[in-house]
Amino acid sequence: MNRYKTISKIGEGTFSEVLKTQSLQDGNFYACKKMKQQFKSAEQVNNLREVQALRRLSPHPNILTLCEVVFDRKSGCLSLICELMDMNIYELIRGRRHPLPENKLRHYMYQLCKSLEHIHKNGIFHRDVKPENILIKQDVLKLGDFGSCRSLFSKQPYTEYISTRWYRAPECLLTDGYYTYKMDIWSAGCVFFEIASLHPLFPGSNELDQISKIHDVIGTPDLALLKKFKPSRAMSFDFPTKKGTGITRLLPNMSPDCLSLMCAMLEYDPDERLNASQSLQHSYFTEPRILERQHRKIRITEKSNTSGSMNYFLRIAGQGRRQQALKTIAEPPTHYHAPAFPVELPKLNVPGVTKPLPKFRSVFPTPGNNGKLPVLPSVKYFETKVNTTTLNPFFGNGGYMAGADSRKRFPF
């Protein structure tokens, strides 16, 4: 970390603190997530779920970019250098008197659903989707803090701490770890409501109160649905019957499509709850889908018009034949330039490192490799005295990174 200068402290959580830092090499600002736990080896660092998840999920426009892993062997300190964002969703809506315009709400929720679709398709679910872990920079939304994530293919029950209580799905509250990736959709639905209304939907003071608040809005589920859950040793299913006020009454000014999607994301039964891909196809997101297709066509057109593309050369050849047939005056020779689109970067030469780094097994198994764990490229780690390798980041000045609790409103 001797190549970074600490500018300020952004926040602190149970397992880490987050600092705003500036690189002494390029002058750019970064977010440094400094782990409180000490690590004994590079293998332990490589097997950290958050490190493996961010490496697997990158690059994606709606996932926080991990730029560098800095591990000091002597002290055992680990720091994750990530892109710096402007703020999180909670900071965006905190203190507002009026909700965001629905177009902006739609824009943010579309990006959140895109991030969830990406991580679920890559065999990972987040388990801690909440406003503090959803970051904003110039209207671009990114999901961060993958410290609680798990593999979709890992064996139940999950016994570790998961998700802040207010955003915890019913199956997480009613069972001892028998839940799936659909819990992320429930959490996103709670965030959806909070952005729209500027206050949390289910602010329970304990787990029993949390279930009670869910039933106050959605209603008590019937016995047939409750039987689908494996009962928790700490939670009785003998709930008083409640009809529920419904979400629609709480958001009278929202559009029917908005309420329809929100209710579908907050289905009590996880089997009936939409997944991320289905959410993206909802009529509420018709406009973002059209805009996305238009932007994709523009990018394809721009790419095909660059001097390095085959279509460009074919068009030039066709024009030449037509000009010769018409006996027109020859044009001056065309000067071709390097491709305008990204190309493969040259291999990085790391000073001070002579022997190859070992490869480590992934902690996120996939079902398509005969039960064997895929081998992932190793994270480059160095002692702080040695220059480290920095990947190409997309940074700017900002002020926030996920992973730190900027407030104390949540009991854990």
C-alpha positions in Angstrom: 0.0 0.0 0.0 3.0 2.3 -0.2 1.9 3.2 -3.7 -1.4 4.7 -2.5 -2.0 7.8 -0.4 -5.0 7.7 1.9 -7.3 10.7 1.3 -10.2 10.0 3.7 -12.1 7.3 5.4 -15.4 6.5 3.6 -16.9 4.1 6.1 -16.4 1.0 8.2 -18.2 -2.3 8.5 -17.9 -5.5 10.6 -15.2 -7.0 8.4 -13.5 -4.1 6.7 -13.0 -0.4 6.4 -13.1 1.5 3.2 -10.8 4.3 2.3 -10.6 6.8 -0.5 -7.1 6.6 -1.8 -5.0 8.2 -4.6 -2.5 6.3 -6.6 1.0 7.7 -6.5 1.7 6.3 -10.0 -1.2 7.6 -12.1 -2.9 10.2 -9.7 -6.3 8.5 -10.1 -8.6 8.0 -7.1 -9.5 4.5 -5.9 -11.6 2.9 -3.2 -9.5 0.7 -0.9 -11.4 -2.0 1.0 -9.0 -3.0 3.8 -9.9 -6.3 5.4 -9.8 -6.5 9.2 -9.0 -10.2 9.1 -5.3 -11.2 8.7 -4.4 -13.7 6.0 -1.6 -16.3 6.2 -1.0 -17.1 2.6 -1.7 -16.2 -1.0 -3.8 -19.4 -1.4 -6.1 -18.1 1.4 -6.5 -14.8 -0.4 -7.2 -16.5 -3.7 -9.9 -18.7 -2.1 -11.7 -15.7 -0.7 -15.2 -15.7 -2.1 -15.3 -11.9 -2.7 -12.1 -12.0 -4.7 -13.1 -15.0 -6.8 -16.6 -13.6 -7.4 -15.4 -10.2 -8.6 -12.8 -11.8 -10.9 -15.4 -14.1 -12.4 -18.1 -11.4 -12.8 -15.8 -8.8 -14.4 -16.1 -7.0 -16.7 -19.7 -5.9 -16.5 -21.1 -2.4 -16.6 -23.3 -3.0 -13.5 -20.8 -4.8 -11.3 -18.1 -3.0 -9.3 -14.7 -3.4 -10.9 -11.9 -5.0 -8.8 -8.7 -3.5 -10.1 -6.0 -4.9 -7.9 -5.4 -7.2 -4.9 -2.7 -6.1 -2.6 -1.5 -8.6 -0.1 1.3 -8.0 2.4 2.9 -11.3 3.4 4.6 -9.9 6.5 1.6 -8.2 8.1 -1.1 -10.5 6.6 -3.0 -7.4 5.5 -5.3 -7.6 2.5 -6.6 -4.7 0.5 -9.0 -4.7 -2.5 -8.5 -1.8 -4.8 -11.7 -1.0 -6.6 -13.1 1.7 -8.7 -14.5 4.7 -6.8 -18.2 5.6 -7.0 -20.0 8.8 -6.1 -22.5 7.5 -3.6 -24.8 4.6 -2.7 -28.5 4.4 -3.1 -29.2 5.2 0.6 -27.1 8.4 0.3 -28.9 9.2 -2.9 -32.4 9.2 -1.3 -31.5 10.2 2.2 -33.0 13.6 3.2 -35.0 13.9 0.0 -38.5 15.4 0.4 -39.8 14.1 -2.9 -39.2 10.8 -4.6 -37.1 10.4 -7.7 -38.9 10.8 -11.1 -40.2 7.4 -12.2 -38.0 7.5 -15.3 -34.9 7.6 -13.1 -36.3 4.9 -10.8 -36.9 2.7 -13.8 -33.4 3.4 -15.1 -31.8 2.4 -11.8 -34.0 -0.7 -11.3 -33.3 -1.9 -14.9 -29.5 -1.8 -14.1 -30.0 -3.5 -10.8 -31.9 -6.3 -12.5 -29.1 -6.5 -15.1 -26.5 -7.0 -12.4 -28.5 -9.7 -10.7 -29.1 -11.5 -14.1 -25.4 -11.5 -14.7 -24.3 -12.8 -11.3 -27.0 -15.5 -11.3 -26.1 -16.7 -14.8 -22.5 -17.0 -13.6 -23.6 -19.3 -10.7 -23.4 -16.7 -7.9 -26.0 -15.1 -5.7 -25.3 -12.0 -3.6 -27.2 -12.6 -0.4 -26.9 -9.0 0.8 -28.6 -6.7 -1.7 -29.5 -3.5 0.1 -29.2 0.3 -0.6 -25.7 0.6 0.9 -24.3 -2.0 -1.5 -25.8 -0.5 -4.6 -23.5 2.2 -5.9 -24.1 5.2 -8.2 -21.9 7.2 -10.4 -23.2 9.6 -13.1 -26.5 7.6 -13.3 -24.6 4.3 -13.7 -25.6 1.8 -11.1 -23.2 -1.0 -9.9 -23.7 -3.8 -7.4 -20.8 -4.2 -4.9 -19.7 -5.9 -1.7 -19.7 -9.6 -2.5 -18.4 -10.6 0.9 -21.6 -12.7 1.6 -22.0 -14.3 -1.8 -22.4 -18.0 -2.4 -22.4 -20.4 -5.3 -25.8 -21.4 -6.7 -24.6 -25.0 -6.8 -23.4 -25.2 -3.2 -25.2 -27.6 -0.9 -28.0 -26.4 1.5 -28.5 -25.6 4.2 -26.6 -22.3 4.3 -25.7 -21.6 7.8 -23.7 -18.4 7.5 -24.9 -14.9 8.3 -26.8 -13.5 5.4 -28.5 -10.2 4.4 -29.5 -7.3 6.5 -32.8 -8.2 8.2 -35.0 -5.5 6.5 -34.2 -7.0 3.1 -34.4 -10.7 4.1 -36.8 -12.9 2.2 -39.5 -15.0 4.0 -37.7 -18.3 3.2 -34.6 -16.9 4.9 -36.6 -16.0 8.0 -38.7 -19.2 8.2 -36.1 -21.8 7.6 -32.6 -22.7 8.8 -30.7 -21.9 5.6 -33.0 -23.5 3.0 -33.2 -20.7 0.4 -32.1 -20.0 -3.1 -30.9 -17.2 -5.4 -34.5 -15.9 -5.4 -33.7 -14.2 -2.1 -31.8 -11.6 -4.2 -35.0 -10.8 -6.1 -36.9 -10.2 -2.9 -34.2 -7.9 -1.6 -34.2 -6.0 -4.9 -38.0 -5.6 -4.6 -37.5 -4.1 -1.1 -34.9 -1.7 -2.6 -37.4 -0.9 -5.4 -40.0 0.2 -2.9 -37.5 2.2 -0.8 -36.3 4.2 -3.8 -40.0 4.9 -4.8 -41.2 5.8 -1.3 -38.1 7.1 0.4 -38.6 4.8 3.4 -38.0 1.0 4.0 -40.8 -1.4 3.3 -40.3 -3.9 6.2 -38.2 -2.3 9.0 -38.5 -5.1 11.5 -36.8 -4.8 14.9 -36.2 -8.6 15.2 -36.9 -11.7 13.1 -40.4 -12.2 14.5 -41.3 -8.5 14.0 -39.8 -8.8 10.5 -42.2 -11.6 9.5 -45.1 -9.7 11.2 -44.4 -6.6 9.1 -44.2 -8.6 5.9 -47.6 -10.2 6.8 -49.0 -6.7 7.5 -48.5 -5.7 3.9 -48.6 -9.0 1.9 -50.9 -11.0 4.2 -50.4 -14.3 5.9 -49.7 -17.2 3.5 -51.9 -20.2 3.5 -50.9 -23.5 5.1 -50.1 -25.1 1.7 -47.4 -22.5 1.1 -46.0 -22.7 4.6 -45.7 -26.5 4.2 -43.2 -25.9 1.4 -40.7 -24.4 3.8 -38.6 -26.5 6.1 -39.5 -25.1 9.6 -36.9 -23.2 11.5 -36.2 -24.4 15.0 -36.5 -20.8 16.2 -39.7 -19.8 14.3 -43.2 -21.1 14.8 -45.5 -21.1 11.8 -48.6 -20.4 14.0 -49.2 -16.9 12.6 -52.3 -14.8 13.2 -54.4 -14.5 10.0 -53.9 -11.1 8.3 -55.2 -10.0 4.9 -52.5 -7.4 4.3 -52.8 -3.8 3.1 -51.1 -4.5 -0.2 -48.3 -2.6 -1.8 -50.6 -0.6 -4.1 -52.1 1.3 -1.3 -48.7 2.4 -0.1 -47.7 3.8 -3.5 -50.8 5.4 -4.9 -48.9 7.6 -7.4 -46.9 4.9 -9.1 -47.8 3.5 -12.5 -49.6 0.2 -12.8 -46.6 -1.4 -14.5 -44.3 -0.3 -11.7 -46.6 -1.8 -9.1 -47.0 -5.0 -11.1 -43.3 -5.6 -11.3 -42.8 -4.7 -7.6 -45.4 -7.2 -6.5 -44.0 -9.9 -8.7 -40.6 -9.4 -7.2 -42.1 -9.6 -3.7 -44.0 -12.8 -4.1 -44.0 -14.7 -0.8 -43.6 -18.0 -2.6 -40.0 -18.1 -4.1 -41.2 -20.5 -6.8 -43.7 -17.9 -8.0 -41.3 -15.0 -7.7 -39.8 -13.6 -10.9 -36.2 -14.3 -11.6 -33.9 -11.5 -12.9 -34.3 -12.4 -16.6 -38.1 -12.4 -16.3 -38.0 -9.1 -14.5 -36.0 -7.5 -17.3 -38.7 -8.7 -19.8 -41.5 -7.0 -17.8 -43.5 -4.3 -19.5 -42.2 -1.8 -17.0 -38.8 -2.0 -18.7 -40.1 -1.6 -22.3 -38.4 1.8 -22.7 -35.0 0.8 -21.3 -35.0 -2.3 -23.5 -35.7 -0.2 -26.7 -32.9 2.2 -25.7 -30.5 -0.6 -25.1 -31.2 -2.1 -28.5 -30.7 1.2 -30.2 -27.4 1.8 -28.4 -26.3 -1.7 -29.3 -27.0 -1.1 -33.0 -25.1 2.2 -32.9 -22.1 0.5 -31.3 -22.2 -2.3 -34.0 -22.5 0.3 -36.7 -19.6 2.3 -35.3 -17.5 -0.9 -35.0 -18.3 -1.9 -38.6 -17.3 1.5 -39.8 -13.8 1.5 -38.3 -10.9 1.1 -40.6 -10.0 -2.3 -39.1 -13.2 -4.0 -39.9 -13.8 -6.4 -42.8 -17.1 -4.7 -43.7 -15.2 -1.5 -44.1 -12.7 -3.0 -46.5 -15.5 -4.7 -48.5 -17.4 -1.4 -48.9 -14.2 0.4 -49.9 -13.6 -2.4 -52.5 -17.1 -2.1 -53.8 -16.8 1.7 -54.1 -13.6 1.2 -56.1 -15.2 -1.2 -58.6 -18.1 1.2 -59.1 -15.8 4.1 -59.6 -13.7 2.2 -62.2 -16.9 1.2 -64.0 -18.1 4.8 -64.1 -14.6 6.1 -65.1 -14.6 8.6 -62.3 -11.6 10.5 -61.1 -9.6 8.4 -58.7 -9.8 9.4 -55.1 -6.6 10.0 -53.0 -5.4 7.0 -51.2 -7.2 6.2 -48.0 -5.1 6.1 -44.8 -6.2 3.5 -42.4 -5.8 4.0 -38.7 -5.7 1.6 -35.7 -9.1 0.2 -34.6 -11.1 2.6 -32.5 -12.6 -0.3 -30.4 -10.7 -1.9 -27.5 -8.1 -4.4 -28.4 -6.1 -7.0 -26.3 -3.7 -5.3 -24.0 0.0 -6.3 -24.0 1.2 -8.7 -21.3 2.3 -6.9 -18.2 5.9 -7.3 -17.0 6.0 -7.3 -13.3 9.3 -6.3 -11.7 10.5 -8.4 -8.9 8.6 -11.6 -9.9 10.5 -14.3 -11.7 8.7 -17.5 -11.0 5.1 -18.2 -12.2 2.3 -18.0 -9.7 0.4 -21.2 -8.8 -3.2 -21.8 -9.9 -6.0 -22.2 -7.4 -9.3 -24.0 -7.5 -12.5 -22.0 -7.7 -14.8 -21.9 -4.7 -17.7 -21.5 -7.1 -18.2 -24.9 -8.7 -20.3 -25.3 -11.8 -22.4 -28.3 -12.8 -20.9 -28.6 -16.3 -17.4 -29.9 -15.6 -18.1 -33.4 -14.2 -18.0 -32.2 -10.6 -14.4 -30.9 -10.9 -13.7 -27.4 -9.8 -12.5 -25.1 -12.6 -9.1 -23.5 -12.4 -9.1 -19.8 -12.3 -6.1 -17.5 -13.1 -4.3 -16.5 -9.9 -4.6 -13.1 -8.3 -1.2 -11.3 -8.5 -0.1 -10.6 -4.9 3.0 -9.0 -3.7 4.6 -7.6 -0.6 4.0 -3.9 -0.2 7.7 -3.2 -1.0 7.3 -4.7 -4.5 5.5 -2.9 -7.3 2.2 -4.5 -8.0 0.3 -5.0 -11.3 -2.7 -2.8 -11.8 -5.4 -3.8 -14.3 -6.8 -1.2 -16.6 -9.5 0.5 -14.5 -12.3 2.8 -15.6 -12.1 5.3 -12.8 -12.8 8.9 -12.0 -13.0 11.0 -8.9 -15.7 9.9 -6.6 -16.6 9.2 -3.1 -17.9 5.7 -2.2 -17.4 2.0 -2.4 -19.6 -0.8 -1.1 -18.6 -2.8 1.9 -18.8 -0.1 4.6 -21.8 0.7 6.7 -22.2 4.5 6.3 -24.9 4.4 9.0 -26.0 2.5 12.0 -29.7 2.1 11.1 -29.5 -1.7 10.7 -29.3 -4.3 13.5 -27.3 -7.3 12.4 
